[in-house]
Amino acid sequence: MKLRQMTNEDLAGVVEIQRQILRREPGEAWRRMLANHVGGAERSAFVAEDDGLVLGFILVEVKAGGFGAELTGWIEVIGVRPDHMGGGVGSALVGQALEHFAAAGVADVCTAVRWDSGDLLAFFKNLGFDRSPFINLQKNSG
Ligand SMILES: CC(C)(COP(=O)(O)OP(=O)(O)OC[C@H]1O[C@@H](n2cnc3c(N)ncnc32)[C@H](O)[C@@H]1OP(=O)(O)O)[C@@H](O)C(=O)NCCC(=O)NCCS
């Protein structure tokens, strides 16, 4: 398994993983957001690949000034091909993201997980993440 930066050639494979995880077609806004992570300065993305097959992906962003810290690294989305889950792909991708953040001088790394998403919570807790002192607020104006 190889870890490397995501390129435009990986987009179809990443969309396919997201389709399998969601069990529906990822929307146009999601695809745009994904494409915006290719080759960006603040936004980046990495894939785990084996013999040309994208096994997993991680989308990250370095934000300035968030939460009183100088720079904060955000893990925005992570996904592993369902038929490869439980094989260490996800933890390798988080490791790659942490290396990327360290190289950018970022000490604080955050992610947001649905409170009832037991799988993702267990995954991140296993990698040393814990509750932050912040809570997300939401307003639906629709
Ligand atoms: C969560 C996810 C990224 C984990 O990737 P993975 O490659 O399956 O995880 P790993 O094999 O690297 O597991 C690392 C550790 O996390 C924990 N873990 C992983 N998946 C878990 C699960 N489903 N339940 C509980 N713990 C889990 C395990 O304790 C594992 O530790 P171990 O190696 O000591 O057993 C992957 O399962 C996934 O993509 N899930 C769907 C994500 C999703 O719902 N996305 C939509 C919203 S963004």
Ligand as a Chemical Component Dictionary entry (heavy atoms), coordinates in Angstrom:
data_LIG
# 
_chem_comp.id                   LIG 
_chem_comp.type                 NON-POLYMER 
_chem_comp.pdbx_formal_charge   0 
_chem_comp.three_letter_code    LIG 
# 
loop_
_chem_comp_atom.comp_id 
_chem_comp_atom.atom_id 
_chem_comp_atom.alt_atom_id 
_chem_comp_atom.type_symbol 
_chem_comp_atom.charge 
_chem_comp_atom.model_Cartn_x 
_chem_comp_atom.model_Cartn_y 
_chem_comp_atom.model_Cartn_z 
_chem_comp_atom.pdbx_ordinal 
LIG C1  C1  C 0 -13.548 4.791  10.185 1  
LIG C2  C2  C 0 -12.620 4.356  9.062  2  
LIG C3  C3  C 0 -11.962 5.578  8.417  3  
LIG C4  C4  C 0 -11.532 3.475  9.709  4  
LIG O1  O1  O 0 -10.631 3.038  8.700  5  
LIG P1  P1  P 0 -10.096 1.540  8.752  6  
LIG O2  O2  O 0 -9.068  1.383  7.709  7  
LIG O3  O3  O 0 -11.273 0.647  8.691  8  
LIG O4  O4  O 0 -9.470  1.513  10.222 9  
LIG P2  P2  P 0 -8.139  0.797  10.708 10 
LIG O5  O5  O 0 -8.103  -0.587 10.199 11 
LIG O6  O6  O 0 -6.982  1.666  10.428 12 
LIG O7  O7  O 0 -8.434  0.746  12.283 13 
LIG C5  C5  C 0 -7.672  1.400  13.241 14 
LIG C6  C6  C 0 -8.294  1.228  14.606 15 
LIG O8  O8  O 0 -9.542  1.936  14.702 16 
LIG C7  C7  C 0 -10.516 1.131  15.353 17 
LIG N1  N1  N 0 -11.662 0.946  14.461 18 
LIG C8  C8  C 0 -11.677 1.023  13.118 19 
LIG N2  N2  N 0 -12.894 0.817  12.631 20 
LIG C9  C9  C 0 -13.674 0.590  13.692 21 
LIG C10 C10 C 0 -15.049 0.317  13.846 22 
LIG N3  N3  N 0 -15.865 0.184  12.787 23 
LIG N4  N4  N 0 -15.537 0.167  15.078 24 
LIG C11 C11 C 0 -14.720 0.254  16.147 25 
LIG N5  N5  N 0 -13.404 0.514  16.071 26 
LIG C12 C12 C 0 -12.890 0.692  14.866 27 
LIG C13 C13 C 0 -9.930  -0.195 15.663 28 
LIG O9  O9  O 0 -9.780  -0.212 17.086 29 
LIG C14 C14 C 0 -8.592  -0.224 14.970 30 
LIG O10 O10 O 0 -7.632  -0.594 15.895 31 
LIG P3  P3  P 0 -6.868  -2.018 15.800 32 
LIG O11 O11 O 0 -6.075  -1.940 14.531 33 
LIG O12 O12 O 0 -6.064  -2.018 17.028 34 
LIG O13 O13 O 0 -7.958  -3.040 15.731 35 
LIG C15 C15 C 0 -13.352 3.517  7.980  36 
LIG O14 O14 O 0 -13.897 2.382  8.586  37 
LIG C16 C16 C 0 -14.423 4.293  7.249  38 
LIG O15 O15 O 0 -14.177 4.875  6.201  39 
LIG N6  N6  N 0 -15.656 4.306  7.765  40 
LIG C17 C17 C 0 -16.736 5.047  7.148  41 
LIG C18 C18 C 0 -16.515 6.506  7.405  42 
LIG C19 C19 C 0 -17.777 7.289  7.248  43 
LIG O16 O16 O 0 -18.796 6.928  7.789  44 
LIG N7  N7  N 0 -17.687 8.378  6.485  45 
LIG C20 C20 C 0 -18.819 9.186  6.233  46 
LIG C21 C21 C 0 -18.758 10.452 7.018  47 
LIG S1  S1  S 0 -17.304 11.396 6.663  48 
# 
loop_
_chem_comp_bond.comp_id 
_chem_comp_bond.atom_id_1 
_chem_comp_bond.atom_id_2 
_chem_comp_bond.value_order 
_chem_comp_bond.pdbx_ordinal 
LIG C1  C2  SING 1  
LIG C2  C3  SING 2  
LIG C2  C4  SING 3  
LIG C2  C15 SING 4  
LIG C4  O1  SING 5  
LIG O1  P1  SING 6  
LIG P1  O2  DOUB 7  
LIG P1  O3  SING 8  
LIG P1  O4  SING 9  
LIG O4  P2  SING 10 
LIG P2  O5  DOUB 11 
LIG P2  O6  SING 12 
LIG P2  O7  SING 13 
LIG O7  C5  SING 14 
LIG C5  C6  SING 15 
LIG C6  O8  SING 16 
LIG C6  C14 SING 17 
LIG O8  C7  SING 18 
LIG C7  N1  SING 19 
LIG C7  C13 SING 20 
LIG N1  C8  SING 21 
LIG N1  C12 SING 22 
LIG C8  N2  DOUB 23 
LIG N2  C9  SING 24 
LIG C9  C10 SING 25 
LIG C9  C12 DOUB 26 
LIG C10 N3  SING 27 
LIG C10 N4  DOUB 28 
LIG N4  C11 SING 29 
LIG C11 N5  DOUB 30 
LIG N5  C12 SING 31 
LIG C13 O9  SING 32 
LIG C13 C14 SING 33 
LIG C14 O10 SING 34 
LIG O10 P3  SING 35 
LIG P3  O11 DOUB 36 
LIG P3  O12 SING 37 
LIG P3  O13 SING 38 
LIG C15 O14 SING 39 
LIG C15 C16 SING 40 
LIG C16 O15 DOUB 41 
LIG C16 N6  SING 42 
LIG N6  C17 SING 43 
LIG C17 C18 SING 44 
LIG C18 C19 SING 45 
LIG C19 O16 DOUB 46 
LIG C19 N7  SING 47 
LIG N7  C20 SING 48 
LIG C20 C21 SING 49 
LIG C21 S1  SING 50 
# 
